[in-house]
Amino acid sequence: MNCDSKGLKKLFVLRKIFDSKGFFIFLLIFCTAIGVFSVVLLKPYTSIAIFFLLSIYMMVSSGKRNLLILLFFLPLDGLFLTFSLSISSLYTVLVGVYLLIVLFKMIYSKKRFPLYSLLSIAAFVPFFLITIVVTIYYRATLSIFTAISFYVYLLLPVIVSLDYETDKSFESTISFYLYGCLASLLIGLVLAFIPFTRSNYLVFIEDDPTKGWTLFKTRFSGLCVDQNEMSLIMIIPMSFFLLFPKRFSNKKTLYFITLGIFLLTLLGESKSFLICFALLLIFIAIRVAIKKFEKTLLIVAVITSLFALMILFYGTSGIALIFSRFIAITSDNESLMDVITTGRYSIWVYYNNYLFSNPLLLLFGQGVRSSYYNKPQNAPVCHNFVINLVWDFGLLGTMFFIVYSFVAMDIHRNKNIPFLENFESLGPLIIFLVFGFGLTLTGSIEMDSILLLTYILNRENNRIFFQRGSRKTYWMASKGSLSI
């Protein structure tokens, strides 16, 4: 009995250390450093140490910062990549560890499932049953692990809702996501100057004397597989922060971090990123115009002045380089739509014709991630989220996917919240869908992170409104003048 009490006392002291803010920050920095060394030294198995350290922390600590770990390392997923393991990324396993910890706590504490979780699971089950049968029948994925990881990612909002102890505040989740984004871009930029074999997400610098500036041989993609993935990962937390800056106590710091993320992401020369960032600015301008006309004029004046300074500093040639993805001339073999969509339009037409010529495929799809592994012969990936959904899940599965997403994001409870706030909460989702119009996304963590973060935002919106009980206090809380 004495030994047991000593053991519990040691565990209590250890948990107290783990729960301290200083230790948590140290752990994030230390694990990031290990990941960088594993990449630089070409020792991929070293990254397994990150997985074990973070898993031990999740299990021993109280769990209140477990979700923040997942969001911080989401943009740093490239540090978890391994060469020889059958598992594509240890980050996926880390999410699985988080799921098991949450389920164990639920069973051990004998707490009831919240209504939101039950509704979400009820919406998820028919989607799961239809798509898993189709996936097994067509052998859509390379391994069963790929299919399991897809469903685990998709259930992240439900998993988080079951975790009573974790920090689910909107401010902390978006802040740590932004910290991870900036760290990912800075590490990727530093590694770009170190020439070695892992060039899939690195770029090398060369001087072009004819143009008088330094150019990238390939478009910058940070620690991500490609530029579009990097741009989408970055635009998601940026949109949540810039649409709701009043929710953040450290917003001045986050403004500088967001500016750094924006400038570094521009190096990827992603047309979709520029379009979606412009759309984000339009959303902000509409909100400000409705609330305060004077601020609208100030914002217009600031943007105009910045653009004028850019022209003076960089010259028209520098601006042309940044926006070169928008400047193209049609050739005899290219239509104007192909130029506008950087060659995607012809791919969309091809997939569209293929789907409608195969009614069974149109109705049921070919299973999870078949857009990557079960494509038509010699065809590229579809580069369109809508076609991507229908190709993988069919019209039937896509319908259940939309229903589940609607329930998982907790949108259905927003009818009592003022219209403008409701519209703003859907802003990041709209930007994601616009971005996804040119990408293949099913099975990606970016798709599932937008579900998770929209759920966290709507959860907080509903809590503010229903706990305070009036429209006036809701507006005060949303503007940051009321503590919640």
C-alpha positions in Angstrom: 0.0 0.0 0.0 2.9 2.3 0.9 4.6 1.5 -2.4 1.4 2.3 -4.3 1.1 5.7 -2.6 4.7 6.5 -3.4 4.1 5.5 -7.0 1.1 7.7 -7.2 2.9 10.6 -5.7 5.7 10.3 -8.2 3.2 10.1 -11.0 1.5 13.2 -9.6 4.8 15.1 -9.6 5.6 14.0 -13.1 2.2 15.0 -14.4 2.6 18.4 -12.7 5.9 18.9 -14.6 4.4 17.8 -17.9 1.5 20.1 -17.4 3.7 23.2 -16.9 3.7 25.6 -19.8 7.5 25.8 -19.9 7.9 22.1 -20.3 5.3 22.0 -23.0 7.1 24.7 -25.1 10.4 23.0 -24.5 8.9 19.7 -25.8 7.6 21.3 -29.0 11.0 23.0 -29.7 13.0 19.8 -28.9 10.8 17.5 -31.1 11.0 20.0 -33.9 14.8 20.1 -33.6 15.0 16.3 -33.7 12.8 16.3 -36.9 15.1 18.9 -38.6 18.2 16.8 -37.8 16.6 13.7 -39.1 16.0 15.4 -42.4 19.4 17.1 -42.6 21.3 13.9 -41.7 19.1 11.7 -43.8 18.2 9.6 -40.8 14.5 9.1 -41.2 14.2 6.6 -38.3 15.3 9.4 -36.0 11.9 10.9 -36.5 10.4 7.9 -34.6 11.8 9.5 -31.4 9.5 12.5 -32.0 6.5 10.1 -32.1 7.5 8.3 -28.9 8.2 11.6 -27.0 4.9 13.1 -28.0 3.0 9.9 -27.3 4.5 9.6 -23.8 3.6 13.2 -23.1 0.0 12.7 -24.3 -0.4 9.6 -22.0 1.3 11.0 -18.8 0.0 14.6 -18.9 -3.5 15.6 -18.0 -4.3 15.9 -21.7 -5.3 19.5 -21.8 -2.7 20.4 -24.5 -2.9 17.2 -26.6 -5.0 18.8 -29.3 -2.5 21.7 -29.5 0.3 19.2 -30.2 -1.6 17.8 -33.2 -2.4 21.3 -34.6 1.2 22.5 -34.1 2.8 19.6 -35.9 0.2 19.4 -38.7 2.2 21.8 -40.9 5.4 20.1 -39.7 4.2 16.7 -40.9 7.2 16.5 -43.3 9.4 16.0 -40.3 7.6 12.7 -39.5 8.1 11.2 -43.0 10.0 7.9 -43.2 11.6 6.2 -46.1 11.3 2.5 -45.4 8.3 2.2 -43.1 5.1 1.0 -44.7 3.3 3.8 -42.7 3.6 6.9 -44.8 3.7 9.2 -41.8 4.1 8.8 -38.1 1.9 11.8 -37.7 -1.1 9.6 -38.6 -0.2 7.2 -35.9 0.1 10.0 -33.4 -3.5 11.0 -34.2 -4.4 7.3 -33.6 -2.7 7.5 -30.2 -4.7 10.6 -29.4 -7.9 8.7 -30.3 -7.1 5.7 -28.1 -6.3 8.0 -25.1 -9.6 9.8 -25.5 -11.6 6.5 -25.7 -9.7 5.1 -22.7 -10.6 8.2 -20.7 -14.2 8.0 -21.7 -14.5 4.3 -20.7 -12.5 4.8 -17.4 -14.5 7.9 -16.3 -17.8 6.4 -17.4 -18.9 9.7 -18.9 -21.9 9.9 -21.3 -21.5 10.7 -24.9 -22.6 14.3 -25.6 -25.6 14.7 -28.0 -23.3 16.3 -30.7 -21.1 13.2 -30.7 -24.1 10.8 -31.0 -25.6 12.8 -33.9 -22.2 13.0 -35.7 -21.6 9.2 -35.3 -25.1 8.5 -36.5 -24.4 10.6 -39.6 -21.0 9.0 -40.1 -22.1 5.3 -39.9 -24.0 5.2 -43.3 -21.2 7.0 -45.0 -18.6 4.6 -43.5 -20.6 1.4 -44.4 -21.2 2.4 -48.0 -17.6 3.6 -48.7 -15.8 0.8 -46.9 -17.7 -1.8 -48.8 -16.8 -0.1 -52.1 -13.2 0.4 -51.0 -12.8 -3.3 -50.2 -14.5 -4.4 -53.4 -12.4 -2.3 -55.7 -9.2 -2.5 -53.6 -9.0 1.3 -53.9 -6.1 1.9 -51.6 -2.6 0.5 -51.4 -3.1 -0.6 -47.8 -5.8 -1.0 -45.2 -3.9 1.5 -43.1 -4.6 4.2 -45.7 -8.4 3.6 -45.4 -8.3 3.5 -41.6 -6.3 6.8 -41.4 -8.8 8.5 -43.7 -11.7 7.6 -41.3 -9.7 8.5 -38.2 -8.9 12.0 -39.6 -12.5 12.4 -40.7 -13.7 11.7 -37.1 -11.4 14.3 -35.5 -14.2 16.7 -34.6 -16.1 13.9 -32.9 -12.9 12.6 -31.1 -12.2 16.2 -29.8 -15.8 16.6 -28.6 -15.3 13.5 -26.4 -12.2 14.9 -24.8 -13.5 16.8 -21.8 -10.0 17.7 -20.5 -8.3 19.1 -23.6 -8.1 22.8 -24.4 -10.6 23.4 -27.1 -10.7 27.1 -27.0 -10.7 28.8 -30.4 -7.8 31.2 -29.5 -5.3 28.5 -28.4 -6.1 26.0 -31.3 -5.7 28.6 -34.0 -2.7 30.2 -32.4 -0.7 27.0 -32.2 -1.7 26.1 -35.7 -0.2 29.4 -36.9 3.0 28.8 -34.8 3.4 25.5 -36.6 2.8 27.1 -40.0 5.5 29.7 -39.5 7.9 27.1 -38.1 7.3 24.9 -41.1 7.9 27.6 -43.6 11.1 28.9 -41.9 12.6 25.4 -41.6 11.7 24.7 -45.3 13.3 28.0 -46.4 16.5 27.2 -44.4 16.7 23.7 -45.8 16.3 25.1 -49.3 19.9 26.3 -49.1 21.2 22.9 -48.1 21.6 20.8 -51.3 20.9 17.1 -50.7 18.7 14.3 -52.1 15.4 15.1 -50.5 14.4 17.7 -53.1 10.7 16.8 -53.2 9.9 19.7 -50.9 13.1 21.8 -51.2 14.2 24.3 -53.7 17.7 25.4 -54.7 18.7 29.0 -55.4 20.4 30.2 -58.6 21.3 33.6 -60.0 19.9 34.7 -63.2 22.1 37.5 -64.5 19.8 38.3 -67.5 17.0 39.3 -65.1 19.1 40.7 -62.3 17.5 38.8 -59.5 17.7 35.5 -57.7 15.2 32.9 -58.9 13.9 29.6 -57.5 14.6 26.6 -59.8 11.3 25.1 -58.6 8.4 26.6 -56.7 8.9 26.7 -52.9 6.8 24.1 -51.0 8.3 24.3 -47.5 8.0 20.9 -45.7 5.0 19.9 -47.8 4.8 17.5 -50.8 3.9 20.3 -53.2 3.1 24.0 -53.4 -0.7 23.7 -53.4 -0.7 21.5 -50.2 1.5 24.1 -48.5 -0.7 27.0 -49.6 -3.9 25.3 -48.4 -2.4 24.4 -45.0 -1.4 28.0 -44.5 -4.6 29.7 -45.7 -6.8 27.7 -43.3 -5.5 29.2 -40.0 -4.9 32.6 -41.6 -8.6 32.8 -42.6 -9.8 31.9 -39.1 -7.5 34.5 -37.4 -8.1 37.4 -39.8 -11.9 36.9 -39.8 -12.0 36.8 -35.9 -9.0 38.8 -34.6 -11.0 40.2 -31.7 -11.1 36.6 -30.2 -7.3 36.7 -29.7 -5.6 38.3 -26.7 -2.2 38.2 -28.5 -3.5 39.5 -31.8 -0.6 41.9 -32.4 1.9 39.1 -32.3 -0.3 36.9 -34.5 -0.6 39.7 -37.1 3.2 39.7 -37.5 3.2 35.8 -37.7 0.4 35.9 -40.3 2.3 38.5 -42.3 5.4 36.2 -42.3 3.3 33.2 -43.3 1.7 35.2 -46.2 5.1 36.5 -47.5 6.7 33.0 -47.4 3.7 31.3 -48.9 3.9 33.7 -51.9 7.2 31.9 -52.8 5.1 28.9 -53.8 3.5 31.0 -56.6 0.2 29.3 -56.0 -2.6 30.9 -58.1 -5.2 29.4 -55.8 -3.6 30.9 -52.7 -3.6 34.4 -54.2 -7.3 34.0 -55.3 -8.3 32.7 -51.9 -6.4 35.4 -50.0 -8.1 38.1 -52.2 -11.4 36.4 -51.3 -10.5 36.6 -47.6 -9.8 40.3 -47.9 -13.2 40.8 -49.6 -14.9 39.0 -46.7 -13.1 41.3 -44.2 -13.9 44.4 -46.2 -17.6 43.4 -46.3 -17.7 42.9 -42.6 -15.9 46.2 -41.9 -18.1 48.1 -44.4 -21.2 46.9 -42.7 -20.0 47.7 -39.2 -17.7 50.8 -39.6 -17.6 52.8 -42.9 -14.6 54.9 -41.7 -12.4 51.8 -41.2 -13.3 50.7 -44.7 -11.8 53.9 -46.2 -8.7 53.4 -44.0 -8.2 49.8 -45.2 -8.6 50.8 -48.9 -6.1 53.6 -48.4 -3.6 51.3 -46.6 -3.9 48.6 -49.4 -3.5 51.2 -52.1 -0.4 52.7 -50.4 1.2 49.3 -49.9 0.6 48.4 -53.6 2.2 51.7 -54.7 5.2 51.1 -52.4 5.6 47.6 -53.9 5.7 49.0 -57.4 8.3 51.6 -56.4 10.4 49.1 -54.5 10.2 46.0 -56.7 9.4 47.7 -60.0 6.9 46.3 -62.5 9.2 43.3 -63.3 9.2 42.2 -59.7 5.4 42.4 -59.5 5.2 40.5 -62.7 7.3 37.7 -61.2 5.0 37.4 -58.2 1.9 37.3 -60.3 3.5 35.3 -63.2 1.1 32.5 -62.6 -1.8 34.7 -63.8 0.1 35.8 -67.0 0.0 33.3 -69.8 -0.6 33.2 -73.5 -2.7 30.6 -75.2 -1.1 28.2 -77.6 -2.7 26.4 -80.5 -3.2 23.3 -78.4 -4.6 25.1 -75.3 -8.0 26.7 -74.7 -8.4 29.9 -72.7 -10.0 27.8 -69.9 -6.9 25.6 -69.7 -4.7 28.7 -69.4 -6.9 30.2 -66.6 -7.0 26.9 -64.7 -3.3 26.0 -65.5 -4.3 23.0 -67.6 -7.0 21.6 -65.2 -10.0 22.3 -67.4 -9.3 19.5 -69.9 -8.7 17.1 -67.0 -12.1 18.0 -65.5 -13.9 17.5 -68.8 -12.2 14.1 -69.2 -13.2 12.9 -65.8 -16.7 14.3 -66.2 -17.3 12.4 -69.4 -15.8 9.3 -67.9 -18.1 9.4 -64.8 -21.3 9.9 -66.9 -20.4 7.1 -69.2 -20.1 4.7 -66.2 -23.4 4.9 -64.2 -22.2 2.4 -61.5 -19.1 4.5 -60.9 -21.1 7.7 -60.8 -23.5 6.3 -58.2 -21.1 4.4 -55.9 -17.6 5.6 -56.7 -14.5 3.4 -56.4 -13.6 3.8 -52.7 -11.3 5.8 -50.4 -8.4 7.6 -52.2 -9.2 5.9 -55.5 -8.6 9.3 -57.1 -4.9 8.6 -56.5 -4.7 4.8 -57.0 -7.6 3.8 -59.3 -7.4 6.5 -61.9 -8.1 5.9 -65.6 -5.1 4.6 -67.4 -2.4 7.3 -68.0 -4.7 9.9 -66.6 -3.5 12.5 -64.1 -5.3 13.1 -60.8 -8.6 15.0 -61.2 -7.4 18.2 -59.5 -11.0 19.1 -58.4 -12.5 18.4 -55.0 -16.1 17.9 -56.3 -15.0 15.4 -59.0 -12.7 13.9 -56.4 -15.6 13.2 -54.0 -17.8 11.7 -56.7 -14.9 9.5 -58.0 -14.1 8.2 -54.6 -17.6 7.9 -53.0 -20.1 8.3 -55.9 -23.2 10.5 -55.7 -24.6 8.3 -52.9 -21.5 8.4 -50.7 -21.0 12.1 -51.4 -24.5 12.9 -50.2 -23.8 11.1 -46.8 -20.4 12.8 -46.7 -22.0 16.3 -46.9 -24.6 15.3 -44.2 -21.8 14.1 -41.9 -19.7 17.3 -42.5 -22.8 19.5 -41.8 -23.4 17.7 -38.5 -19.7 17.4 -37.5 -19.1 21.2 -38.0 -22.1 21.9 -35.7 -23.6 24.3 -38.3 -27.2 23.2 -37.7 -27.3 24.9 -34.2 -26.3 28.3 -35.6 -29.8 29.5 -36.5 -30.2 31.6 -33.4 -26.9 33.4 -33.9 -26.9 36.8 -35.7 -26.7 36.4 -39.5 -23.4 38.3 -40.0 -21.6 36.2 -37.3 -23.0 33.1 -38.9 -21.7 34.2 -42.3 -18.3 34.9 -40.9 -18.0 31.5 -39.3 -18.6 29.9 -42.7 -15.9 32.2 -44.3 -13.0 29.8 -43.8 -15.1 26.9 -45.2 -16.0 28.9 -48.3 -12.3 29.8 -48.9 -11.4 26.1 -48.4 -14.0 25.0 -51.0 -12.8 27.7 -53.5 -9.2 26.5 -53.0 -10.4 22.8 -53.3 -11.9 23.5 -56.7 -8.4 22.9 -58.2 -7.1 20.2 -55.9 -7.6 16.5 -55.1 -8.3 16.5 -51.3 -10.1 13.4 -50.0 -8.0 11.7 -47.4 -5.9 14.8 -46.7 -5.5 16.2 -43.2 -6.3 19.7 -44.6 -9.8 18.6 -45.5 -10.4 17.2 -42.0 -8.7 20.2 -40.2 -11.3 22.5 -41.7 -14.1 20.4 -40.3 -12.3 20.3 -36.9 -11.6 24.1 -36.7 -15.1 25.0 -38.0 -16.6 22.8 -35.3 -14.4 24.5 -32.6 -15.5 27.9 -33.8 -19.2 27.0 -34.0 -19.0 25.3 -30.6 -17.6 28.6 -29.1 -20.2 30.7 -30.9 -23.0 28.6 -29.6 -21.6 28.6 -26.1 -21.3 32.4 -26.1 -24.8 32.8 -27.3 -26.7 30.2 -25.3 -24.8 30.7 -22.0 -25.2 34.5 -22.1 -28.7 34.2 -23.5 -29.0 37.5 -25.4 -27.9 39.0 -28.7 -26.3 42.0 -27.0 -23.9 39.9 -24.9 -23.1 37.7 -27.9 -21.9 40.7 -29.9 -19.9 41.9 -26.9 -18.2 38.5 -26.5 -17.5 38.2 -30.2 -15.8 41.6 -30.2 -13.6 40.6 -27.2 -15.2 43.0 -24.7 -16.8 40.2 -22.7 -14.8 37.4 -21.0 -16.1 33.9 -21.7 
